[in-house]
């Protein structure tokens, strides 16, 4: 049975699909062209380049920090594999436990047909998206998690690669958490379906297609893209840009990843007003425009939060008096 775990892990740890990368870049370019064409009466190639890549944004200290952070992240990315293994470990455990409880031999399960593949893909997308929503909301509500997540919100301008402005510990914890709901979902499917696989779209893995649909690169730019009627289902880039806004009325809104209905369901949805623009950042943002501020200072702040909690726990009488 352990071979099943190894096979599933090996199948996921593949290189990025070049066709998917090309589509991601084409989506970003197409989005910039769409917004530019609608908003300009006179148009030129030089003006489009200035619009799509504003010098004042690209040379901003926050943008320079993003580019440096992105390069370092590429170097340490292999370490994140440790977190990715958790989903397969949880799936393996679920598969074994459910199989033993219901006396089902997973190795004798049936093959996945086209209809089962579609259902499996849809259920996994929903499981991952719901898992992301819960963790993202916890990042904003739990102080010790917020000190890590603040790294992402400290960006004062957004330049696409801002999407990767995530502290390594935060990303590792997120990947471990993702192993719970998606891992159980995957494990349940594997009990009854032999080797469940995701639907491929034009030869591209469905999760990469998800990244293209949700425009993760575009949502971390200045381009206010909306999906129109599809906003009822998918979280458009403009709604996510609102999530990064410093305005008090936008605080703790639009936590979703791909689907917008989680925010609507749990009361955290906020729809931008027509033509509304945002200022980005958070408290202490200026401190985070360096690799030291992005990597080390969040850990120091986490320790300070944890120490305060430990002191309150160790001295409840003093804490009660301090709170009064």
Secondary structure in CASP SS format (residue, H / E / C, confidence):
PFRMAT SS
TARGET T0000
AUTHOR 0000-0000-0000
METHOD secondary structure of the structure
MODEL  1
X C 1.00
X H 1.00
X H 1.00
X H 1.00
X H 1.00
X H 1.00
X H 1.00
X H 1.00
X H 1.00
X H 1.00
X H 1.00
X H 1.00
X C 1.00
X C 1.00
X C 1.00
X C 1.00
X C 1.00
X H 1.00
X H 1.00
X H 1.00
X H 1.00
X H 1.00
X H 1.00
X H 1.00
X H 1.00
X H 1.00
X H 1.00
X H 1.00
X H 1.00
X H 1.00
X H 1.00
X H 1.00
X H 1.00
X H 1.00
X H 1.00
X H 1.00
X H 1.00
X H 1.00
X H 1.00
X C 1.00
X C 1.00
X C 1.00
X C 1.00
X C 1.00
X H 1.00
X H 1.00
X H 1.00
X H 1.00
X H 1.00
X H 1.00
X H 1.00
X H 1.00
X C 1.00
X C 1.00
X H 1.00
X H 1.00
X H 1.00
X H 1.00
X C 1.00
X C 1.00
X H 1.00
X H 1.00
X H 1.00
X H 1.00
X H 1.00
X H 1.00
X H 1.00
X H 1.00
X H 1.00
X H 1.00
X H 1.00
X H 1.00
X H 1.00
X H 1.00
X H 1.00
X H 1.00
X H 1.00
X H 1.00
X H 1.00
X H 1.00
X H 1.00
X H 1.00
X H 1.00
X H 1.00
X H 1.00
X H 1.00
X H 1.00
X H 1.00
X H 1.00
X H 1.00
X H 1.00
X H 1.00
X H 1.00
X H 1.00
X H 1.00
X H 1.00
X H 1.00
X H 1.00
X H 1.00
X H 1.00
X H 1.00
X C 1.00
X C 1.00
X C 1.00
X C 1.00
X H 1.00
X H 1.00
X H 1.00
X C 1.00
X E 1.00
X E 1.00
X C 1.00
X C 1.00
X H 1.00
X H 1.00
X H 1.00
X H 1.00
X H 1.00
X H 1.00
X H 1.00
X H 1.00
X H 1.00
X H 1.00
X H 1.00
X H 1.00
X H 1.00
X H 1.00
X H 1.00
X H 1.00
X H 1.00
X H 1.00
X H 1.00
X H 1.00
X H 1.00
X H 1.00
X H 1.00
X H 1.00
X H 1.00
X H 1.00
X H 1.00
X H 1.00
X C 1.00
X H 1.00
X H 1.00
X H 1.00
X H 1.00
X H 1.00
X H 1.00
X H 1.00
X H 1.00
X H 1.00
X H 1.00
X H 1.00
X C 1.00
X C 1.00
X C 1.00
X C 1.00
X C 1.00
X C 1.00
X C 1.00
X H 1.00
X H 1.00
X H 1.00
X H 1.00
X C 1.00
X C 1.00
X C 1.00
X H 1.00
X H 1.00
X H 1.00
X H 1.00
X H 1.00
X H 1.00
X H 1.00
X H 1.00
X H 1.00
X H 1.00
X H 1.00
X H 1.00
X H 1.00
X H 1.00
X H 1.00
X H 1.00
X H 1.00
X H 1.00
X H 1.00
X H 1.00
X H 1.00
X H 1.00
X H 1.00
X H 1.00
X H 1.00
X E 1.00
X E 1.00
X C 1.00
X C 1.00
X C 1.00
X C 1.00
X C 1.00
X E 1.00
X E 1.00
X C 1.00
X C 1.00
X E 1.00
X E 1.00
X H 1.00
X H 1.00
X H 1.00
X H 1.00
X H 1.00
X H 1.00
X H 1.00
X H 1.00
X H 1.00
X C 1.00
X C 1.00
X C 1.00
X H 1.00
X H 1.00
X H 1.00
X C 1.00
X C 1.00
X C 1.00
X C 1.00
X C 1.00
X C 1.00
X C 1.00
X H 1.00
X H 1.00
X H 1.00
X H 1.00
X H 1.00
X C 1.00
X E 1.00
X C 1.00
X C 1.00
X H 1.00
X H 1.00
X H 1.00
X H 1.00
X H 1.00
X H 1.00
X H 1.00
X C 1.00
X E 1.00
X C 1.00
X C 1.00
X H 1.00
X H 1.00
X H 1.00
X C 1.00
X C 1.00
X C 1.00
X C 1.00
X C 1.00
X C 1.00
X C 1.00
X C 1.00
X E 1.00
X C 1.00
X H 1.00
X H 1.00
X H 1.00
X H 1.00
X H 1.00
X H 1.00
X C 1.00
X C 1.00
X C 1.00
X C 1.00
X C 1.00
X C 1.00
X C 1.00
X C 1.00
X C 1.00
X C 1.00
X C 1.00
X C 1.00
X C 1.00
X E 1.00
X C 1.00
X C 1.00
X C 1.00
X C 1.00
X H 1.00
X H 1.00
X H 1.00
X H 1.00
X C 1.00
X C 1.00
X H 1.00
X H 1.00
X H 1.00
X H 1.00
X H 1.00
X C 1.00
X H 1.00
X H 1.00
X H 1.00
X H 1.00
X H 1.00
X H 1.00
X H 1.00
X H 1.00
X H 1.00
X H 1.00
X H 1.00
X H 1.00
X H 1.00
X H 1.00
X H 1.00
X H 1.00
X H 1.00
X H 1.00
X C 1.00
X H 1.00
X H 1.00
X H 1.00
X H 1.00
X H 1.00
X H 1.00
X H 1.00
X H 1.00
X C 1.00
END
